[in-house]
Amino acid sequence: MTDVGLGSGKVVVNRAMSLDGFIAGPDHAMDWVGEYLPPDAFPEIMAATGAMLVGRNTYEVARRMAPQDTTYDGGHQFVLTHEPPDDPAPGVTFLTCDLEEAVATARGAADGRNLEVLGADLAAQCLRRGLVDEILVYVVPVLLGDGVRFSPPGLGRIDLEPFDNTQAGAGTVLRFRVRK
C-alpha cells in the first residue's frame, strides 16, 4: 500500500464495508469483519495510526466484541460522548467537549501520526465540518442486506479523489482524499 501517511498526522475515516454499503449489520453486528479482515492484516496502516476517535455506539460494539480477540493497536483511544459510562474500559479517554476540540485533542495524542475516526455518525460530523483528510474503506465480499449504512442520511455531497486501491485477500482496500 502506498502513501500511508506516517508522520503526516492526517485525519482518516477508517472502516470496513459490505458490498451493499453497510459498515455494521443489524443490531450493530460487526462479527462478519473478522471473517475477512484480521486485526493485523495491514500492519502499515496500524503503524501509521497514533490515535483513534470513536463514537459511543462504536465503543459499545467494540466492548461486546472484546472476547472475539479483535485487538487493533491504533494508539490512544478517545470516545466522544455526551454521557461517559460508569465503568469505562481501561486505557480509554472519554471526551465530552465539542467536535473540533475532540479532534484536536486526539490529533495531539497521535504524536504526528494519523488519527482514525470510527463510527458512522461521528465520521459524518467530521466530514460535514471539513475535518477529514482521507477515507480508507475495506470492501469485503459479503452482502449484509441491512444494518448501519456507510454514511447516515443527510450527510450531503462530499467530493473525493481516489489515490490508491489494493486487493488484500478477499477484500479490496480503497483510499480517497477528501477534496476541500
C-alpha distance (Angstrom), angle and dihedral (degrees) to the residues before:
residue distance angle dihedral
M1 . . .
T2 3.78 . .
D3 3.79 135.0 .
V4 3.79 96.1 18.2
G5 3.77 90.8 165.1
L6 3.79 102.7 -125.1
G7 3.81 106.3 179.5
S8 3.80 95.1 7.4
G9 3.78 96.8 97.4
K10 3.80 98.3 -139.7
V11 3.79 125.6 174.1
V12 3.81 105.3 -122.8
V13 3.79 128.4 -173.3
N14 3.81 101.9 -145.4
R15 3.79 122.8 -170.9
A16 3.75 147.1 144.1
M17 3.81 115.4 -126.4
S18 3.78 135.3 -169.3
L19 3.77 116.7 -126.8
D20 3.81 89.4 -104.1
G21 3.82 92.4 57.6
F22 3.81 105.4 -97.0
I23 3.81 123.8 133.5
A24 3.80 92.2 -171.5
G25 3.78 132.8 19.6
P26 3.80 127.9 -127.5
D27 3.82 112.4 -43.1
H28 3.83 88.0 17.8
A29 3.82 91.0 -71.2
M30 3.81 112.6 178.5
D31 3.81 100.3 169.2
W32 3.81 90.9 107.4
V33 3.83 92.0 66.1
G34 3.80 94.2 68.7
E35 3.80 90.5 56.2
Y36 3.80 88.9 66.7
L37 3.79 107.0 20.0
P38 3.80 120.1 41.0
P39 3.85 112.9 -159.4
D40 3.82 91.9 -107.7
A41 3.83 96.7 47.6
F42 3.81 93.5 109.7
P43 3.80 109.5 31.1
E44 3.81 91.9 170.2
I45 3.80 91.1 60.9
M46 3.80 91.4 47.7
A47 3.83 89.9 48.5
A48 3.81 90.7 51.7
T49 3.81 92.0 52.0
G50 3.79 119.3 89.2
A51 3.80 100.7 169.0
M52 3.78 143.8 4.4
L53 3.79 128.4 -140.2
V54 3.78 108.7 -158.0
G55 3.79 134.3 -175.2
R56 3.79 118.7 -124.0
N57 3.82 95.0 -109.8
T58 3.80 90.9 51.7
Y59 3.81 90.0 48.8
E60 3.82 90.7 52.9
V61 3.82 91.7 48.5
A62 3.82 90.1 50.6
R63 3.79 90.5 51.2
R64 3.80 90.5 52.9
M65 3.81 89.7 49.7
A66 3.83 95.3 48.5
P67 3.83 93.9 101.6
Q68 3.83 88.8 57.2
D69 3.83 92.2 69.1
T70 3.79 96.3 -117.9
T71 3.78 93.1 155.2
Y72 3.78 112.5 166.1
D73 3.78 118.1 175.6
G74 3.77 102.4 -144.4
G75 3.79 94.5 152.1
H76 3.78 122.9 -117.7
Q77 3.80 113.2 12.8
F78 3.79 121.8 -144.4
V79 3.80 125.8 -177.6
L80 3.79 118.7 -157.8
T81 3.80 109.2 -150.4
H82 3.79 143.4 144.1
E83 3.81 90.4 -134.6
P84 3.82 121.1 34.9
P85 3.81 113.1 -150.7
D86 3.78 122.6 -103.4
D87 3.81 90.4 -125.6
P88 3.82 107.2 38.9
A89 3.78 120.2 -171.8
P90 3.81 113.4 -105.2
G91 3.79 114.8 -96.6
V92 3.81 94.6 22.8
T93 3.80 120.8 116.7
F94 3.79 117.3 -151.6
L95 3.79 117.5 -149.1
T96 3.80 124.7 -162.6
C97 3.82 96.7 178.0
D98 3.80 129.0 105.9
L99 3.81 120.7 -71.3
E100 3.80 98.1 -102.1
E101 3.80 91.9 51.0
A102 3.81 91.1 47.8
V103 3.81 91.4 52.0
A104 3.82 91.1 47.1
T105 3.82 91.8 48.7
A106 3.80 93.5 48.9
R107 3.83 92.4 44.3
G108 3.79 89.2 53.0
A109 3.80 90.3 52.9
A110 3.82 90.4 48.7
D111 3.81 87.2 70.0
G112 3.81 97.2 -145.2
R113 3.79 95.6 -37.8
N114 3.80 127.5 103.6
L115 3.77 125.5 -68.3
E116 3.81 112.1 -139.8
V117 3.79 117.0 -150.0
L118 3.80 114.5 -153.7
G119 3.80 128.3 -173.5
A120 3.80 130.8 59.5
D121 3.79 97.9 -114.8
L122 3.81 95.5 41.1
A123 3.82 92.2 47.5
A124 3.82 90.7 49.1
Q125 3.80 90.8 51.4
C126 3.82 90.5 50.6
L127 3.81 91.5 47.4
R128 3.82 92.3 49.1
R129 3.80 90.5 53.5
G130 3.81 95.0 46.4
L131 3.82 94.3 -114.0
V132 3.84 97.7 127.9
D133 3.81 124.1 89.6
E134 3.81 100.2 179.7
I135 3.78 143.6 11.1
L136 3.80 119.4 -146.4
V137 3.82 116.6 -169.0
Y138 3.79 128.4 -174.3
V139 3.82 104.2 -156.5
V140 3.79 109.7 -158.4
P141 3.81 127.3 -165.5
V142 3.77 100.4 -108.8
L143 3.81 134.3 101.7
L144 3.80 110.1 -144.2
G145 3.80 96.8 -179.1
D146 3.79 93.9 -152.8
G147 3.78 142.1 20.3
V148 3.79 137.2 81.5
R149 3.80 112.5 -8.2
F150 3.79 123.1 -133.8
S151 3.80 89.1 -108.8
P152 3.78 128.5 15.8
P153 3.81 121.3 -119.3
G154 3.77 114.2 -83.4
L155 3.80 97.5 33.8
G156 3.78 91.7 125.2
R157 3.76 127.9 -150.8
I158 3.80 118.4 -35.8
D159 3.80 116.2 -179.0
L160 3.79 115.9 -140.5
E161 3.80 135.3 -168.9
P162 3.82 115.5 -147.3
F163 3.80 113.0 -136.8
D164 3.80 107.1 162.0
N165 3.79 142.6 17.9
T166 3.75 127.3 178.6
Q167 3.78 133.9 -178.4
A168 3.78 109.2 -135.0
G169 3.78 115.0 178.9
A170 3.79 107.7 -59.8
G171 3.81 93.8 -16.8
T172 3.76 136.1 75.0
V173 3.78 122.1 -140.6
L174 3.80 115.0 -147.2
R175 3.80 122.5 -170.5
F176 3.78 127.3 -166.0
R177 3.79 136.2 178.1
V178 3.76 115.1 -137.5
R179 3.79 109.5 -122.0
K180 3.78 109.5 -130.6
